[in-house]
């Protein structure tokens, strides 16, 4: 396989994985392109490489910056904006986990807590079954939240830090 073909396949693969993270395919493809690029790319270069519109690139770059996966680069003598992606994949995974926690897990925990407060609980078997199901979901989501926290903070703890270094 030629390098150009491998890069195209990687961009397509990363785009498909993006939907698993909760982001759209184009956003993930832009991230993939910046991830494998040796130098920061301008909006025009991204548009050309991926055959997407300026508006689509601008909107998705802003969102990637919100996820803290892409940053703006200043190149002396250039008036255009250039963008680059974080290259440390462990750091990328932590940032994605942190953002998904903020956008998905924390709001879910809050909603599940609110669902636990219903009036007819004492003698109503249907209410008891409902509360039991919500409590089980809350328990699993709480474990997920803890696992994400552990992953994000892994390098702060010496034992996990050593494990992460071994995995890198």
Protein Blocks (a to p, Z undefined) as FASTA:
>chain_A
ZZklmmmmmmmmmmmmmmmnopafklmmmmmmmmmpmbdcdfklmmmmnopafklmmmmm
mmmmmnopaccdddehiabdcddddfblklmmmmmmmmmmmmmmmmmmmmmmmmmmcfbl
mlmmklmmmmmmmmmmmmmmmmmmmmmmmmmmmmmpmklmmmmmmmZZ
